[in-house]
């Protein structure tokens, strides 16, 4: 049975803050910091936005593009994030209710740093292929955190994307998925801590680069392919520098990663990073395009996917929801004061 993406939807909050504005507050060269990270600005959730609202918006866009799909045929819904608004209360049930997929489905929240969204895609693939469900929804979304003044503050942003996984009218067939996982503690946040800690440079070579290159090479070997066989490539993008470097290490060209590389303009959306990159590619994809995808989540692991766009994309009602180009065109820049208010770093007394 062929399994793949039947529909997708993506959402990013309209608010932005620039690295130089953050640096202004902390007395550092924020513009230089942004240049080093290859980040020009990052998205910021509005005062009334969180992972639930972002996931719901993305899921509604996803469903609007497939009006023939009955929401009641969705048998599973997973929301992957490391910033769920409730410590004890699922995000997934709220989203399922919002798209009228309840009550006959299984739902759960997933967490694996920045790859929880792609883990959800894998879970839905298995359930569809086994015949347990007709459709599954996998969402990757975050309103990521970075401690004030920390390097993460220049990149941690907000956004997410939703994917409807099924076996009928597939617009992008998932030919293969494979994962590489180890216990590598490069990034963590204990219960009750407001901001995560990280291993500095340790998050690079033994963490991000090792896992992505290992999963990617495993995929290329399994499929008997080379980088030149793919029209597009998407790698986890904690900044603009890392995916550019890892693409070169693996033999992919700047042109192959250009469409899916969103971090320079929206920052690191954590669990939303790869799903948003894939959404940007699908916005422009044509039949026969081959897409190479590798996510990364600290702790640590990578999920790789080999995807082929099908002829069905010609019939797909992409214009029933805003493309990412349209979503990202509507922006409002914030100063640091409004940023702290929107991020709830300062709270008005009741």
C-alpha positions in Angstrom: 0.0 0.0 0.0 1.3 3.4 -0.9 1.2 5.9 2.0 1.9 9.6 1.9 0.8 13.1 2.3 -2.8 13.8 1.3 -2.9 17.4 2.4 -0.9 19.9 4.5 -1.3 23.4 6.1 1.2 25.8 7.6 0.9 28.8 9.9 3.4 31.3 11.3 2.5 34.2 13.6 2.8 37.6 11.9 4.9 39.3 14.5 8.7 39.6 14.1 11.7 40.9 16.1 15.2 41.5 14.7 18.5 40.4 16.3 19.7 43.9 16.5 16.7 44.9 18.7 17.5 42.0 21.1 21.2 42.9 21.1 20.3 46.5 21.9 18.9 45.5 25.2 21.8 43.3 26.2 24.6 45.6 25.0 25.9 43.2 22.3 26.1 43.3 18.6 22.8 41.7 17.8 23.2 42.3 14.1 26.5 40.5 14.2 24.9 37.7 16.1 22.1 37.4 13.6 24.6 37.4 10.7 26.6 34.6 12.4 23.5 32.5 12.8 22.1 33.6 9.4 18.9 34.9 11.0 17.6 38.3 9.9 14.5 38.2 12.1 12.4 35.7 14.0 8.6 35.1 14.5 6.9 35.9 17.8 3.6 34.5 18.9 0.9 37.0 19.6 -0.4 37.5 23.2 -3.3 35.1 22.4 -1.3 32.5 20.4 0.2 29.2 21.6 0.8 25.7 20.2 -2.9 25.0 20.3 -3.9 28.0 18.2 -1.0 27.5 15.8 -1.8 23.8 15.4 -5.5 24.5 14.9 -4.9 27.1 12.2 -2.5 24.8 10.3 -4.9 21.9 10.6 -7.8 24.0 9.4 -5.8 25.1 6.3 -4.9 21.4 5.8 -8.6 20.3 5.8 -9.8 23.2 3.6 -7.6 21.9 0.8 -9.3 18.5 0.8 -13.0 19.3 1.1 -13.9 15.7 0.1 -12.3 14.3 3.3 -14.7 13.7 6.1 -13.0 14.7 9.4 -14.7 11.8 11.0 -12.5 9.5 8.9 -9.4 10.8 10.8 -8.4 7.9 13.1 -5.4 9.5 14.8 -4.1 13.0 15.6 -0.7 13.7 17.1 0.7 17.1 18.0 4.5 17.2 18.4 5.9 20.1 20.4 8.1 21.0 23.4 6.0 24.0 24.3 2.5 22.5 24.9 0.5 25.1 26.8 -0.6 22.6 29.4 1.7 20.3 31.5 -1.3 18.1 32.1 -4.0 18.4 29.4 -3.4 17.3 25.8 -3.1 19.8 23.0 -4.2 17.1 20.5 -7.8 16.7 21.8 -8.4 20.5 21.4 -7.2 20.5 17.9 -9.1 17.3 17.0 -12.3 18.9 18.3 -11.6 22.1 16.4 -11.4 20.3 13.1 -14.5 18.1 14.0 -12.5 14.9 14.0 -13.8 13.7 17.4 -14.8 11.4 19.0 -13.8 8.2 17.3 -10.0 8.6 17.1 -6.9 8.2 19.1 -5.0 11.4 20.0 -1.8 12.2 21.9 0.8 14.8 22.4 4.4 13.9 21.3 7.7 15.4 22.5 11.2 14.8 21.2 12.7 18.2 21.1 12.5 19.4 17.5 11.6 16.2 15.7 8.3 15.4 17.5 6.4 16.4 14.3 8.2 14.0 12.1 7.8 11.3 14.7 4.1 11.9 14.4 4.3 11.4 10.6 6.0 8.1 11.1 3.3 6.9 13.6 0.5 7.9 11.2 2.3 6.1 8.3 2.4 2.9 10.3 -1.2 3.1 11.3 -2.5 3.8 7.8 -0.3 1.1 6.2 -1.5 -1.5 8.8 -5.2 -0.6 8.0 -5.9 0.6 11.6 -7.0 4.0 10.4 -7.9 5.7 7.1 -6.3 9.0 7.8 -3.9 10.3 10.4 -2.9 13.9 11.2 0.6 14.8 12.3 1.4 18.3 13.5 4.7 19.9 14.4 4.4 23.2 16.2 6.2 25.3 18.8 6.4 28.6 20.6 10.0 27.9 21.5 11.8 29.3 24.4 15.2 31.0 24.9 16.4 32.6 28.1 16.7 36.4 28.0 20.2 37.3 26.8 21.1 33.7 25.8 22.1 32.9 22.3 18.8 31.0 21.9 16.9 34.2 22.3 18.1 35.3 18.8 16.6 32.2 17.2 13.8 30.7 19.2 10.5 31.5 17.4 7.0 30.2 16.7 5.1 28.4 13.9 3.9 25.0 12.8 2.5 22.8 10.1 0.0 19.9 9.8 0.0 16.9 7.5 -2.9 14.6 6.6 -1.4 11.1 6.0 -3.4 8.5 4.0 -3.3 6.1 1.1 -5.9 7.7 -1.3 -5.3 10.8 -3.5 -1.7 11.2 -2.2 0.0 14.3 -3.4 3.4 13.2 -2.1 4.3 9.5 -1.7 6.6 8.7 1.2 8.8 6.1 -0.3 10.8 5.4 2.8 11.5 6.7 6.3 14.4 5.8 8.5 15.7 7.0 11.9 19.0 7.3 13.8 18.8 7.8 17.6 21.3 7.9 20.5 21.3 9.2 24.1 23.1 12.5 23.4 22.2 15.2 26.0 22.9 18.4 24.1 19.7 20.3 25.1 17.3 19.9 28.0 14.7 21.5 30.2 13.6 20.1 33.5 10.0 20.2 34.7 9.2 23.7 36.1 12.2 25.4 34.4 11.0 28.2 32.1 14.0 28.0 29.7 16.1 25.2 28.3 19.8 24.7 28.8 22.2 23.7 26.1 25.6 22.3 25.6 27.0 25.2 23.6 29.2 23.9 20.8 28.5 20.4 21.9 25.1 20.8 20.2 26.9 20.9 16.8 29.3 18.1 15.8 28.4 15.3 18.2 24.7 16.1 18.2 23.2 17.9 15.2 25.7 17.0 12.5 26.3 13.4 13.6 22.7 12.5 13.7 21.6 14.2 10.5 24.5 12.9 8.5 24.0 9.4 9.9 20.3 9.3 9.1 20.8 10.9 5.7 23.6 8.5 4.7 21.5 5.5 5.8 18.6 6.7 3.6 20.8 7.3 0.6 22.2 3.8 1.0 18.8 2.2 1.5 17.3 3.9 -1.6 20.4 3.6 -3.7 20.3 7.3 -4.5 22.7 10.2 -4.5 22.0 13.9 -3.6 21.7 14.8 -7.3 18.6 12.6 -7.6 16.5 15.1 -5.5 14.9 18.4 -6.6 14.6 19.6 -3.0 16.3 18.9 0.4 15.1 20.0 3.8 17.2 19.6 7.0 16.4 20.7 10.5 17.2 24.4 10.7 18.0 25.7 14.2 19.6 28.6 12.4 20.5 29.3 8.8 24.1 28.2 9.2 23.7 24.5 10.3 21.5 23.3 7.5 23.6 25.0 4.9 26.7 23.4 6.3 25.2 19.9 6.6 23.8 20.1 3.1 27.3 20.7 1.8 28.7 17.9 3.9 26.3 15.5 2.3 26.7 16.8 -1.3 23.5 18.8 -1.7 23.7 22.2 -3.4 22.5 25.6 -2.1 19.8 25.5 -4.8 18.3 22.2 -3.4 17.8 23.6 0.1 16.8 27.2 -0.9 13.0 26.7 -1.1 12.7 24.9 2.3 15.2 27.1 4.2 12.9 29.4 6.2 14.9 30.0 9.4 16.7 33.2 8.1 13.3 35.0 8.0 11.3 33.3 10.8 13.9 31.8 13.2 13.9 28.3 14.7 10.4 27.0 15.1 11.7 23.8 16.7 9.1 21.0 16.1 7.7 23.2 13.3 11.0 23.7 11.5 11.1 20.7 9.1 7.3 20.5 8.7 7.3 24.2 7.7 10.2 23.7 5.3 8.4 20.7 3.7 5.2 22.8 3.4 7.2 25.6 1.6 8.5 23.0 -0.9 5.0 21.5 -1.4 3.7 24.9 -2.1 5.8 25.0 -5.3 6.2 21.3 -6.0 5.4 19.6 -9.3 4.8 16.0 -10.3 7.9 13.9 -10.2 9.8 16.1 -7.8 11.9 14.1 -5.4 12.3 15.5 -1.9 14.9 14.5 0.7 14.0 15.4 4.3 15.9 14.9 7.6 14.8 16.2 10.9 16.7 16.5 14.1 15.7 16.5 17.8 18.0 17.0 20.7 18.5 14.2 23.1 19.0 13.0 20.2 17.7 11.7 17.0 17.0 12.2 13.3 14.1 11.0 11.0 14.9 10.9 7.3 12.2 10.7 4.5 12.4 10.0 0.8 9.3 11.6 -0.9 8.1 11.8 -4.5 5.5 14.3 -5.6 2.7 12.6 -7.5 0.4 13.6 -10.4 -2.4 14.1 -7.9 -0.9 17.4 -6.9 -2.3 18.9 -10.2 -5.8 18.3 -8.8 -5.0 19.4 -5.3 -6.8 22.5 -4.1 -3.7 24.3 -2.9 -5.3 27.7 -3.3 -8.1 26.9 -0.8 -5.7 28.0 2.0 -2.9 30.6 2.1 0.5 29.4 0.9 3.5 30.1 3.1 4.5 33.0 0.8 1.2 34.6 1.6 1.4 33.8 5.3 4.9 35.3 5.6 4.1 38.4 3.6 2.0 39.9 6.4 4.4 40.9 9.2 4.6 43.4 12.0 8.0 44.3 13.7 8.1 44.5 17.5 10.4 46.4 19.8 11.8 44.5 22.8 9.1 45.8 25.2 6.2 44.4 23.2 8.2 41.3 22.6 8.5 40.6 26.3 4.8 41.2 26.7 3.9 38.9 23.8 6.2 36.2 25.1 4.7 36.6 28.6 8.1 37.4 30.1 6.3 40.2 31.9 2.8 39.7 33.2 0.3 42.3 34.2 -0.9 41.9 37.8 -4.6 40.8 38.1 
